Amino acid sequence: MPHAWKWPMTRTFLPRRTVLRGAGATLALPLLDIMQNGQAEEHQQKPPRRAAFFYIPNGVVQNAWNPKDTGREFTLSPTMAPLEPVRNKLLVLSNLDRIKVAGTDGHAQASTCWLSSASPDELSPAGYPLKRTVDQIIADQTGPHTAFRSLELSCNPYEDNRESVYFDNISWYGHGHVAKSIRDPKQVFNRLFRVREHATSSSILDVVMDDARSLRPRLGKLDRQKLDEYTQSVRTVEQQIQRVRARQADLSKLNVQAPIKPWQAMTRDEFIQVMGDLMILALRTDLTRVATLMTGPERWSSPLKVEGWFEKPIQHHSWTHGQHQEAIRKQLERLDQFHVEQFVQLVKKMQAIDEGEGTLLD
């Protein structure tokens, strides 16, 4: 289990599981050079391998998604164009498929089978093919080394739970046993950093800063820079959540009949990015090495606001059934590009985090 470290001046090594502690909270640390046994560079402990999965619901417009050629110098498709800055990290797999089970909902099969490609004979009592998903197979190996065996996040902005677990989850422990996703950023934050109820109104950084200050004298210049960058990223997530709560307070002053929960007050890009930032924090601090992030639930007919991209609320699911119409197809292509841009932003954030001889993305 993670433990607090006493910072003796003679020590030149910190255990990888070291955390900062304060009243009611703990904060895991990123990989620092001082955690690598103080050995020569060529013998330093390598950063752990991670796996993260980013899911876009309702499929994509294939003609605008699939590259037209192959090989290292392939041309990015219009929808994939935002990936250009990270294309050297990109591997595109095409022509993957699975057999749809007739008589059951295709959207539920899309989400439940995305990480398993379960065959038609793997039917659950509900009529959907189910099997252990690849993230959980990976977690079997990585889970014993982390605080959380896996992390499942969903950017589902609705709370009426119209859809069943088959539409809002992509991770499964096994046949019929869902690894249920979390959609509230505050809940994710508190779960990761073990904030007790009485401490949730304050900043976790404020709570653990005494411990952080006592650690700094033992760190080299590079480690101090890493610690500063990391604490700033935690502060950024806290501030994002606080801004949303402030919006909710403003709405309450107007006597709004249906108070908006924190995640509901976020714009689509804010929601996806704050959940992505939480995922990155969890991976960076080795709280988990496996994570899934759904940008939204599969097959949802409620209006969805995508500020800055569409003037009016959109109907993603309904559009997918009307893409034979050019005007609707063009709108779908634009929505697909929005999701790709959200993915690219998260990839760039991981690429900007130095770790060992490479980056978190490596």
VEXSEGU-81384 format. One record per residue (C-alpha): residue number from 1; z negated, y, x. Coordinates in nm, 3 decimals. Layout:
// residues N
<rec vogu="NUM" zz="Z" yy="Y" xx="X"/>
...
END
This chain:
// residues 362
<rec vogu="1" zz="0.000" yy="0.000" xx="0.000"/>
<rec vogu="2" zz="0.059" yy="0.358" xx="0.117"/>
<rec vogu="3" zz="-0.244" yy="0.505" xx="0.287"/>
<rec vogu="4" zz="-0.364" yy="0.842" xx="0.405"/>
<rec vogu="5" zz="-0.346" yy="0.892" xx="0.781"/>
<rec vogu="6" zz="-0.615" yy="1.052" xx="0.995"/>
<rec vogu="7" zz="-0.429" yy="1.271" xx="1.239"/>
<rec vogu="8" zz="-0.593" yy="1.197" xx="1.581"/>
<rec vogu="9" zz="-0.444" yy="1.411" xx="1.858"/>
<rec vogu="10" zz="-0.388" yy="1.110" xx="2.084"/>
<rec vogu="11" zz="-0.164" yy="0.918" xx="1.848"/>
<rec vogu="12" zz="0.215" yy="0.936" xx="1.886"/>
<rec vogu="13" zz="0.299" yy="0.699" xx="1.601"/>
<rec vogu="14" zz="0.267" yy="0.711" xx="1.222"/>
<rec vogu="15" zz="0.311" yy="0.410" xx="0.991"/>
<rec vogu="16" zz="0.622" yy="0.428" xx="0.773"/>
<rec vogu="17" zz="0.407" yy="0.403" xx="0.459"/>
<rec vogu="18" zz="0.201" yy="0.713" xx="0.544"/>
<rec vogu="19" zz="0.154" yy="0.956" xx="0.255"/>
<rec vogu="20" zz="0.002" yy="1.300" xx="0.208"/>
<rec vogu="21" zz="-0.298" yy="1.298" xx="-0.022"/>
<rec vogu="22" zz="-0.474" yy="1.554" xx="-0.236"/>
<rec vogu="23" zz="-0.694" yy="1.560" xx="-0.543"/>
<rec vogu="24" zz="-0.510" yy="1.360" xx="-0.806"/>
<rec vogu="25" zz="-0.180" yy="1.318" xx="-0.622"/>
<rec vogu="26" zz="-0.003" yy="1.148" xx="-0.333"/>
<rec vogu="27" zz="0.326" yy="1.247" xx="-0.171"/>
<rec vogu="28" zz="0.531" yy="1.003" xx="0.032"/>
<rec vogu="29" zz="0.697" yy="1.128" xx="0.350"/>
<rec vogu="30" zz="1.059" yy="1.099" xx="0.465"/>
<rec vogu="31" zz="1.144" yy="0.896" xx="0.775"/>
<rec vogu="32" zz="1.018" yy="1.093" xx="1.077"/>
<rec vogu="33" zz="1.081" yy="1.025" xx="1.446"/>
<rec vogu="34" zz="0.705" yy="0.981" xx="1.497"/>
<rec vogu="35" zz="0.722" yy="0.681" xx="1.261"/>
<rec vogu="36" zz="0.963" yy="0.500" xx="1.489"/>
<rec vogu="37" zz="0.702" yy="0.354" xx="1.722"/>
<rec vogu="38" zz="0.748" yy="0.625" xx="1.986"/>
<rec vogu="39" zz="1.001" yy="0.397" xx="2.157"/>
<rec vogu="40" zz="1.318" yy="0.491" xx="2.337"/>
<rec vogu="41" zz="1.599" yy="0.606" xx="2.111"/>
<rec vogu="42" zz="1.800" yy="0.287" xx="2.146"/>
<rec vogu="43" zz="1.502" yy="0.081" xx="2.029"/>
<rec vogu="44" zz="1.398" yy="0.298" xx="1.737"/>
<rec vogu="45" zz="1.348" yy="0.143" xx="1.397"/>
<rec vogu="46" zz="1.662" yy="0.169" xx="1.187"/>
<rec vogu="47" zz="1.640" yy="0.339" xx="0.847"/>
<rec vogu="48" zz="1.638" yy="0.093" xx="0.556"/>
<rec vogu="49" zz="1.951" yy="0.012" xx="0.358"/>
<rec vogu="50" zz="1.962" yy="0.150" xx="0.003"/>
<rec vogu="51" zz="2.177" yy="0.104" xx="-0.306"/>
<rec vogu="52" zz="2.232" yy="0.363" xx="-0.579"/>
<rec vogu="53" zz="2.458" yy="0.332" xx="-0.884"/>
<rec vogu="54" zz="2.603" yy="0.627" xx="-1.080"/>
<rec vogu="55" zz="2.727" yy="0.542" xx="-1.430"/>
<rec vogu="56" zz="2.969" yy="0.741" xx="-1.649"/>
<rec vogu="57" zz="2.969" yy="0.625" xx="-2.015"/>
<rec vogu="58" zz="3.269" yy="0.566" xx="-2.242"/>
<rec vogu="59" zz="3.509" yy="0.495" xx="-1.958"/>
<rec vogu="60" zz="3.762" yy="0.734" xx="-1.804"/>
<rec vogu="61" zz="4.128" yy="0.825" xx="-1.857"/>
<rec vogu="62" zz="4.285" yy="0.563" xx="-1.632"/>
<rec vogu="63" zz="4.615" yy="0.739" xx="-1.558"/>
<rec vogu="64" zz="4.431" yy="1.040" xx="-1.417"/>
<rec vogu="65" zz="4.164" yy="0.830" xx="-1.245"/>
<rec vogu="66" zz="4.345" yy="0.558" xx="-1.050"/>
<rec vogu="67" zz="4.506" yy="0.652" xx="-0.715"/>
<rec vogu="68" zz="4.880" yy="0.587" xx="-0.703"/>
<rec vogu="69" zz="4.879" yy="0.444" xx="-0.350"/>
<rec vogu="70" zz="4.654" yy="0.245" xx="-0.117"/>
<rec vogu="71" zz="4.540" yy="0.250" xx="0.245"/>
<rec vogu="72" zz="4.330" yy="0.496" xx="0.446"/>
<rec vogu="73" zz="4.555" yy="0.791" xx="0.367"/>
<rec vogu="74" zz="4.576" yy="0.732" xx="-0.007"/>
<rec vogu="75" zz="4.620" yy="1.033" xx="-0.232"/>
<rec vogu="76" zz="4.323" yy="1.119" xx="-0.450"/>
<rec vogu="77" zz="4.402" yy="1.119" xx="-0.821"/>
<rec vogu="78" zz="4.355" yy="1.443" xx="-1.021"/>
<rec vogu="79" zz="4.017" yy="1.330" xx="-1.154"/>
<rec vogu="80" zz="3.901" yy="1.218" xx="-0.809"/>
<rec vogu="81" zz="4.014" yy="1.540" xx="-0.640"/>
<rec vogu="82" zz="3.654" yy="1.674" xx="-0.611"/>
<rec vogu="83" zz="3.583" yy="1.378" xx="-0.379"/>
<rec vogu="84" zz="3.802" yy="1.524" xx="-0.103"/>
<rec vogu="85" zz="3.507" yy="1.662" xx="0.103"/>
<rec vogu="86" zz="3.352" yy="1.313" xx="0.122"/>
<rec vogu="87" zz="3.663" yy="1.096" xx="0.119"/>
<rec vogu="88" zz="3.581" yy="0.954" xx="0.464"/>
<rec vogu="89" zz="3.280" yy="0.791" xx="0.296"/>
<rec vogu="90" zz="3.485" yy="0.665" xx="0.003"/>
<rec vogu="91" zz="3.609" yy="0.316" xx="-0.079"/>
<rec vogu="92" zz="3.801" yy="0.278" xx="-0.405"/>
<rec vogu="93" zz="3.805" yy="-0.067" xx="-0.565"/>
<rec vogu="94" zz="4.077" yy="-0.121" xx="-0.825"/>
<rec vogu="95" zz="4.182" yy="-0.391" xx="-1.071"/>
<rec vogu="96" zz="3.830" yy="-0.511" xx="-1.147"/>
<rec vogu="97" zz="3.800" yy="-0.655" xx="-1.497"/>
<rec vogu="98" zz="3.604" yy="-0.886" xx="-1.721"/>
<rec vogu="99" zz="3.679" yy="-1.063" xx="-2.048"/>
<rec vogu="100" zz="3.556" yy="-0.883" xx="-2.358"/>
<rec vogu="101" zz="3.370" yy="-1.097" xx="-2.609"/>
<rec vogu="102" zz="3.538" yy="-1.064" xx="-2.946"/>
<rec vogu="103" zz="3.319" yy="-0.968" xx="-3.240"/>
<rec vogu="104" zz="3.062" yy="-0.770" xx="-3.040"/>
<rec vogu="105" zz="3.061" yy="-0.401" xx="-2.952"/>
<rec vogu="106" zz="3.274" yy="-0.315" xx="-2.650"/>
<rec vogu="107" zz="3.058" yy="-0.016" xx="-2.555"/>
<rec vogu="108" zz="2.743" yy="-0.227" xx="-2.536"/>
<rec vogu="109" zz="2.930" yy="-0.478" xx="-2.323"/>
<rec vogu="110" zz="3.049" yy="-0.197" xx="-2.096"/>
<rec vogu="111" zz="2.694" yy="-0.087" xx="-2.013"/>
<rec vogu="112" zz="2.516" yy="-0.422" xx="-2.015"/>
<rec vogu="113" zz="2.783" yy="-0.595" xx="-1.805"/>
<rec vogu="114" zz="2.866" yy="-0.312" xx="-1.565"/>
<rec vogu="115" zz="2.637" yy="-0.440" xx="-1.289"/>
<rec vogu="116" zz="2.666" yy="-0.809" xx="-1.372"/>
<rec vogu="117" zz="3.018" yy="-0.873" xx="-1.506"/>
<rec vogu="118" zz="2.850" yy="-1.134" xx="-1.724"/>
<rec vogu="119" zz="3.094" yy="-1.386" xx="-1.865"/>
<rec vogu="120" zz="3.141" yy="-1.438" xx="-2.241"/>
<rec vogu="121" zz="2.924" yy="-1.750" xx="-2.238"/>
<rec vogu="122" zz="2.622" yy="-1.549" xx="-2.120"/>
<rec vogu="123" zz="2.548" yy="-1.434" xx="-2.475"/>
<rec vogu="124" zz="2.208" yy="-1.298" xx="-2.574"/>
<rec vogu="125" zz="2.059" yy="-1.351" xx="-2.922"/>
<rec vogu="126" zz="2.190" yy="-1.003" xx="-3.007"/>
<rec vogu="127" zz="2.543" yy="-1.117" xx="-2.934"/>
<rec vogu="128" zz="2.598" yy="-0.932" xx="-2.604"/>
<rec vogu="129" zz="2.673" yy="-1.097" xx="-2.269"/>
<rec vogu="130" zz="2.369" yy="-1.052" xx="-2.045"/>
<rec vogu="131" zz="2.282" yy="-1.158" xx="-1.695"/>
<rec vogu="132" zz="2.072" yy="-1.042" xx="-1.401"/>
<rec vogu="133" zz="2.230" yy="-0.724" xx="-1.266"/>
<rec vogu="134" zz="2.321" yy="-0.670" xx="-0.901"/>
<rec vogu="135" zz="2.068" yy="-0.389" xx="-0.855"/>
<rec vogu="136" zz="1.788" yy="-0.629" xx="-0.947"/>
<rec vogu="137" zz="1.930" yy="-0.897" xx="-0.718"/>
<rec vogu="138" zz="1.917" yy="-0.643" xx="-0.435"/>
<rec vogu="139" zz="1.566" yy="-0.540" xx="-0.544"/>
<rec vogu="140" zz="1.453" yy="-0.901" xx="-0.502"/>
<rec vogu="141" zz="1.495" yy="-0.845" xx="-0.128"/>
<rec vogu="142" zz="1.393" yy="-0.479" xx="-0.096"/>
<rec vogu="143" zz="1.121" yy="-0.461" xx="-0.362"/>
<rec vogu="144" zz="0.842" yy="-0.623" xx="-0.158"/>
<rec vogu="145" zz="0.873" yy="-0.339" xx="0.096"/>
<rec vogu="146" zz="0.849" yy="-0.040" xx="-0.142"/>
<rec vogu="147" zz="0.613" yy="0.107" xx="-0.400"/>
<rec vogu="148" zz="0.873" yy="0.057" xx="-0.676"/>
<rec vogu="149" zz="1.113" yy="-0.235" xx="-0.672"/>
<rec vogu="150" zz="1.376" yy="-0.020" xx="-0.848"/>
<rec vogu="151" zz="1.422" yy="0.308" xx="-1.032"/>
<rec vogu="152" zz="1.622" yy="0.342" xx="-1.356"/>
<rec vogu="153" zz="1.716" yy="0.689" xx="-1.481"/>
<rec vogu="154" zz="1.915" yy="0.808" xx="-1.783"/>
<rec vogu="155" zz="2.041" yy="1.159" xx="-1.863"/>
<rec vogu="156" zz="2.031" yy="1.087" xx="-2.236"/>
<rec vogu="157" zz="1.956" yy="1.428" xx="-2.395"/>
<rec vogu="158" zz="1.863" yy="1.293" xx="-2.738"/>
<rec vogu="159" zz="1.529" yy="1.160" xx="-2.864"/>
<rec vogu="160" zz="1.612" yy="0.999" xx="-3.198"/>
<rec vogu="161" zz="1.691" yy="0.665" xx="-3.027"/>
<rec vogu="162" zz="1.987" yy="0.590" xx="-3.250"/>
<rec vogu="163" zz="2.131" yy="0.355" xx="-2.993"/>
<rec vogu="164" zz="1.975" yy="0.024" xx="-2.897"/>
<rec vogu="165" zz="1.873" yy="-0.075" xx="-2.546"/>
<rec vogu="166" zz="2.221" yy="-0.217" xx="-2.493"/>
<rec vogu="167" zz="2.375" yy="0.132" xx="-2.506"/>
<rec vogu="168" zz="2.123" yy="0.323" xx="-2.295"/>
<rec vogu="169" zz="2.046" yy="0.083" xx="-2.008"/>
<rec vogu="170" zz="2.253" yy="-0.070" xx="-1.730"/>
<rec vogu="171" zz="1.983" yy="-0.258" xx="-1.539"/>
<rec vogu="172" zz="1.857" yy="-0.603" xx="-1.646"/>
<rec vogu="173" zz="1.592" yy="-0.823" xx="-1.485"/>
<rec vogu="174" zz="1.751" yy="-1.123" xx="-1.648"/>
<rec vogu="175" zz="1.890" yy="-1.262" xx="-1.970"/>
<rec vogu="176" zz="1.747" yy="-1.042" xx="-2.247"/>
<rec vogu="177" zz="1.498" yy="-0.856" xx="-2.025"/>
<rec vogu="178" zz="1.589" yy="-0.491" xx="-1.974"/>
<rec vogu="179" zz="1.477" yy="-0.268" xx="-1.687"/>
<rec vogu="180" zz="1.435" yy="0.024" xx="-1.922"/>
<rec vogu="181" zz="1.558" yy="0.363" xx="-1.804"/>
<rec vogu="182" zz="1.350" yy="0.683" xx="-1.805"/>
<rec vogu="183" zz="1.501" yy="1.003" xx="-1.944"/>
<rec vogu="184" zz="1.222" yy="1.259" xx="-1.894"/>
<rec vogu="185" zz="1.233" yy="1.420" xx="-1.545"/>
<rec vogu="186" zz="0.864" yy="1.512" xx="-1.563"/>
<rec vogu="187" zz="0.773" yy="1.151" xx="-1.637"/>
<rec vogu="188" zz="0.984" yy="1.036" xx="-1.343"/>
<rec vogu="189" zz="0.826" yy="1.292" xx="-1.111"/>
<rec vogu="190" zz="0.471" yy="1.199" xx="-1.210"/>
<rec vogu="191" zz="0.544" yy="0.829" xx="-1.185"/>
<rec vogu="192" zz="0.687" yy="0.861" xx="-0.835"/>
<rec vogu="193" zz="0.414" yy="1.085" xx="-0.701"/>
<rec vogu="194" zz="0.120" yy="0.944" xx="-0.899"/>
<rec vogu="195" zz="0.008" yy="1.274" xx="-1.048"/>
<rec vogu="196" zz="-0.292" yy="1.229" xx="-1.277"/>
<rec vogu="197" zz="-0.301" yy="1.397" xx="-1.615"/>
<rec vogu="198" zz="-0.547" yy="1.666" xx="-1.504"/>
<rec vogu="199" zz="-0.321" yy="1.763" xx="-1.216"/>
<rec vogu="200" zz="0.014" yy="1.784" xx="-1.397"/>
<rec vogu="201" zz="-0.008" yy="2.159" xx="-1.458"/>
<rec vogu="202" zz="-0.020" yy="2.242" xx="-1.087"/>
<rec vogu="203" zz="0.220" yy="2.187" xx="-0.799"/>
<rec vogu="204" zz="0.187" yy="1.857" xx="-0.617"/>
<rec vogu="205" zz="0.269" yy="2.043" xx="-0.294"/>
<rec vogu="206" zz="-0.022" yy="2.279" xx="-0.346"/>
<rec vogu="207" zz="-0.249" yy="1.977" xx="-0.389"/>
<rec vogu="208" zz="-0.143" yy="1.801" xx="-0.065"/>
<rec vogu="209" zz="-0.075" yy="2.101" xx="0.163"/>
<rec vogu="210" zz="-0.407" yy="2.072" xx="0.350"/>
<rec vogu="211" zz="-0.306" yy="1.722" xx="0.455"/>
<rec vogu="212" zz="0.042" yy="1.845" xx="0.550"/>
<rec vogu="213" zz="-0.097" yy="2.129" xx="0.763"/>
<rec vogu="214" zz="-0.321" yy="1.890" xx="0.955"/>
<rec vogu="215" zz="-0.018" yy="1.671" xx="1.027"/>
<rec vogu="216" zz="0.209" yy="1.945" xx="1.166"/>
<rec vogu="217" zz="0.048" yy="1.976" xx="1.514"/>
<rec vogu="218" zz="0.132" yy="1.611" xx="1.585"/>
<rec vogu="219" zz="0.501" yy="1.651" xx="1.498"/>
<rec vogu="220" zz="0.786" yy="1.743" xx="1.726"/>
<rec vogu="221" zz="1.025" yy="2.027" xx="1.647"/>
<rec vogu="222" zz="1.275" yy="1.801" xx="1.468"/>
<rec vogu="223" zz="1.005" yy="1.631" xx="1.260"/>
<rec vogu="224" zz="0.857" yy="1.968" xx="1.160"/>
<rec vogu="225" zz="1.202" yy="2.075" xx="1.044"/>
<rec vogu="226" zz="1.242" yy="1.751" xx="0.846"/>
<rec vogu="227" zz="0.899" yy="1.798" xx="0.687"/>
<rec vogu="228" zz="0.983" yy="2.157" xx="0.591"/>
<rec vogu="229" zz="1.319" yy="2.055" xx="0.440"/>
<rec vogu="230" zz="1.155" yy="1.773" xx="0.249"/>
<rec vogu="231" zz="0.870" yy="1.980" xx="0.105"/>
<rec vogu="232" zz="1.123" yy="2.243" xx="0.002"/>
<rec vogu="233" zz="1.327" yy="1.980" xx="-0.184"/>
<rec vogu="234" zz="1.012" yy="1.869" xx="-0.368"/>
<rec vogu="235" zz="0.933" yy="2.231" xx="-0.450"/>
<rec vogu="236" zz="1.288" yy="2.280" xx="-0.581"/>
<rec vogu="237" zz="1.253" yy="1.990" xx="-0.824"/>
<rec vogu="238" zz="0.914" yy="2.121" xx="-0.939"/>
<rec vogu="239" zz="1.061" yy="2.466" xx="-0.999"/>
<rec vogu="240" zz="1.354" yy="2.320" xx="-1.195"/>
<rec vogu="241" zz="1.115" yy="2.139" xx="-1.427"/>
<rec vogu="242" zz="0.890" yy="2.446" xx="-1.455"/>
<rec vogu="243" zz="1.187" yy="2.664" xx="-1.554"/>
<rec vogu="244" zz="1.272" yy="2.422" xx="-1.833"/>
<rec vogu="245" zz="0.912" yy="2.425" xx="-1.956"/>
<rec vogu="246" zz="0.924" yy="2.804" xx="-1.954"/>
<rec vogu="247" zz="1.229" yy="2.791" xx="-2.179"/>
<rec vogu="248" zz="1.041" yy="2.563" xx="-2.414"/>
<rec vogu="249" zz="0.752" yy="2.812" xx="-2.426"/>
<rec vogu="250" zz="0.993" yy="3.093" xx="-2.514"/>
<rec vogu="251" zz="1.137" yy="2.887" xx="-2.797"/>
<rec vogu="252" zz="0.786" yy="2.815" xx="-2.926"/>
<rec vogu="253" zz="0.720" yy="3.190" xx="-2.952"/>
<rec vogu="254" zz="1.016" yy="3.209" xx="-3.190"/>
<rec vogu="255" zz="0.853" yy="2.947" xx="-3.416"/>
<rec vogu="256" zz="1.137" yy="2.701" xx="-3.370"/>
<rec vogu="257" zz="1.085" yy="2.420" xx="-3.622"/>
<rec vogu="258" zz="1.184" yy="2.139" xx="-3.387"/>
<rec vogu="259" zz="1.042" yy="2.206" xx="-3.040"/>
<rec vogu="260" zz="1.282" yy="2.104" xx="-2.767"/>
<rec vogu="261" zz="1.151" yy="1.854" xx="-2.517"/>
<rec vogu="262" zz="1.190" yy="1.955" xx="-2.149"/>
<rec vogu="263" zz="1.501" yy="1.749" xx="-2.078"/>
<rec vogu="264" zz="1.668" yy="1.873" xx="-2.394"/>
<rec vogu="265" zz="1.652" yy="2.232" xx="-2.276"/>
<rec vogu="266" zz="1.856" yy="2.153" xx="-1.967"/>
<rec vogu="267" zz="2.228" yy="2.208" xx="-1.934"/>
<rec vogu="268" zz="2.425" yy="1.892" xx="-1.859"/>
<rec vogu="269" zz="2.470" yy="1.972" xx="-1.492"/>
<rec vogu="270" zz="2.103" yy="2.071" xx="-1.456"/>
<rec vogu="271" zz="1.991" yy="1.744" xx="-1.617"/>
<rec vogu="272" zz="2.213" yy="1.525" xx="-1.400"/>
<rec vogu="273" zz="2.123" yy="1.713" xx="-1.082"/>
<rec vogu="274" zz="1.746" yy="1.717" xx="-1.138"/>
<rec vogu="275" zz="1.749" yy="1.342" xx="-1.209"/>
<rec vogu="276" zz="1.972" yy="1.292" xx="-0.907"/>
<rec vogu="277" zz="1.734" yy="1.497" xx="-0.693"/>
<rec vogu="278" zz="1.444" yy="1.279" xx="-0.807"/>
<rec vogu="279" zz="1.646" yy="0.968" xx="-0.720"/>
<rec vogu="280" zz="1.721" yy="1.110" xx="-0.375"/>
<rec vogu="281" zz="1.353" yy="1.193" xx="-0.318"/>
<rec vogu="282" zz="1.257" yy="0.836" xx="-0.410"/>
<rec vogu="283" zz="1.517" yy="0.689" xx="-0.173"/>
<rec vogu="284" zz="1.439" yy="0.934" xx="0.106"/>
<rec vogu="285" zz="1.066" yy="0.859" xx="0.101"/>
<rec vogu="286" zz="1.125" yy="0.484" xx="0.073"/>
<rec vogu="287" zz="0.940" yy="0.469" xx="-0.258"/>
<rec vogu="288" zz="1.232" yy="0.253" xx="-0.366"/>
<rec vogu="289" zz="1.557" yy="0.135" xx="-0.212"/>
<rec vogu="290" zz="1.742" yy="0.063" xx="-0.536"/>
<rec vogu="291" zz="1.823" yy="0.311" xx="-0.812"/>
<rec vogu="292" zz="2.054" yy="0.351" xx="-1.111"/>
<rec vogu="293" zz="2.151" yy="0.679" xx="-1.276"/>
<rec vogu="294" zz="2.326" yy="0.694" xx="-1.614"/>
<rec vogu="295" zz="2.487" yy="1.032" xx="-1.683"/>
<rec vogu="296" zz="2.455" yy="0.957" xx="-2.054"/>
<rec vogu="297" zz="2.427" yy="0.673" xx="-2.306"/>
<rec vogu="298" zz="2.721" yy="0.453" xx="-2.397"/>
<rec vogu="299" zz="2.893" yy="0.544" xx="-2.725"/>
<rec vogu="300" zz="2.716" yy="0.845" xx="-2.868"/>
<rec vogu="301" zz="2.867" yy="1.049" xx="-3.149"/>
<rec vogu="302" zz="2.620" yy="1.338" xx="-3.148"/>
<rec vogu="303" zz="2.755" yy="1.671" xx="-3.015"/>
<rec vogu="304" zz="2.705" yy="1.727" xx="-2.644"/>
<rec vogu="305" zz="2.699" yy="2.067" xx="-2.473"/>
<rec vogu="306" zz="2.865" yy="2.088" xx="-2.132"/>
<rec vogu="307" zz="2.811" yy="2.452" xx="-2.043"/>
<rec vogu="308" zz="3.070" yy="2.618" xx="-1.822"/>
<rec vogu="309" zz="3.329" yy="2.350" xx="-1.894"/>
<rec vogu="310" zz="3.373" yy="2.354" xx="-2.272"/>
<rec vogu="311" zz="3.319" yy="2.645" xx="-2.509"/>
<rec vogu="312" zz="3.194" yy="2.425" xx="-2.793"/>
<rec vogu="313" zz="2.984" yy="2.106" xx="-2.813"/>
<rec vogu="314" zz="3.201" yy="1.802" xx="-2.753"/>
<rec vogu="315" zz="3.222" yy="1.450" xx="-2.896"/>
<rec vogu="316" zz="3.273" yy="1.228" xx="-2.593"/>
<rec vogu="317" zz="3.286" yy="0.898" xx="-2.779"/>
<rec vogu="318" zz="3.515" yy="1.025" xx="-3.054"/>
<rec vogu="319" zz="3.751" yy="1.174" xx="-2.799"/>
<rec vogu="320" zz="3.795" yy="0.838" xx="-2.626"/>
<rec vogu="321" zz="3.944" yy="0.698" xx="-2.946"/>
<rec vogu="322" zz="4.187" yy="0.989" xx="-2.973"/>
<rec vogu="323" zz="4.321" yy="1.004" xx="-2.619"/>
<rec vogu="324" zz="4.668" yy="0.907" xx="-2.739"/>
<rec vogu="325" zz="4.686" yy="1.275" xx="-2.836"/>
<rec vogu="326" zz="4.774" yy="1.483" xx="-2.531"/>
<rec vogu="327" zz="4.537" yy="1.771" xx="-2.613"/>
<rec vogu="328" zz="4.239" yy="1.537" xx="-2.646"/>
<rec vogu="329" zz="4.339" yy="1.339" xx="-2.338"/>
<rec vogu="330" zz="4.345" yy="1.659" xx="-2.130"/>
<rec vogu="331" zz="3.994" yy="1.743" xx="-2.251"/>
<rec vogu="332" zz="3.875" yy="1.395" xx="-2.155"/>
<rec vogu="333" zz="4.027" yy="1.432" xx="-1.810"/>
<rec vogu="334" zz="3.835" yy="1.756" xx="-1.770"/>
<rec vogu="335" zz="3.510" yy="1.584" xx="-1.874"/>
<rec vogu="336" zz="3.579" yy="1.302" xx="-1.628"/>
<rec vogu="337" zz="3.623" yy="1.560" xx="-1.352"/>
<rec vogu="338" zz="3.291" yy="1.720" xx="-1.450"/>
<rec vogu="339" zz="3.115" yy="1.387" xx="-1.397"/>
<rec vogu="340" zz="3.291" yy="1.334" xx="-1.063"/>
<rec vogu="341" zz="3.178" yy="1.679" xx="-0.948"/>
<rec vogu="342" zz="2.818" yy="1.592" xx="-1.037"/>
<rec vogu="343" zz="2.850" yy="1.275" xx="-0.831"/>
<rec vogu="344" zz="2.995" yy="1.466" xx="-0.536"/>
<rec vogu="345" zz="2.707" yy="1.714" xx="-0.539"/>
<rec vogu="346" zz="2.457" yy="1.430" xx="-0.509"/>
<rec vogu="347" zz="2.658" yy="1.263" xx="-0.232"/>
<rec vogu="348" zz="2.667" yy="1.590" xx="-0.037"/>
<rec vogu="349" zz="2.291" yy="1.626" xx="-0.073"/>
<rec vogu="350" zz="2.239" yy="1.278" xx="0.073"/>
<rec vogu="351" zz="2.486" yy="1.352" xx="0.352"/>
<rec vogu="352" zz="2.291" yy="1.668" xx="0.444"/>
<rec vogu="353" zz="1.966" yy="1.476" xx="0.501"/>
<rec vogu="354" zz="1.936" yy="1.361" xx="0.863"/>
<rec vogu="355" zz="1.779" yy="1.020" xx="0.910"/>
<rec vogu="356" zz="1.763" yy="0.824" xx="1.231"/>
<rec vogu="357" zz="2.099" yy="0.854" xx="1.406"/>
<rec vogu="358" zz="2.282" yy="0.928" xx="1.082"/>
<rec vogu="359" zz="2.213" yy="1.059" xx="0.734"/>
<rec vogu="360" zz="2.057" yy="0.930" xx="0.415"/>
<rec vogu="361" zz="2.409" yy="0.861" xx="0.288"/>
<rec vogu="362" zz="2.484" yy="0.635" xx="0.584"/>
END
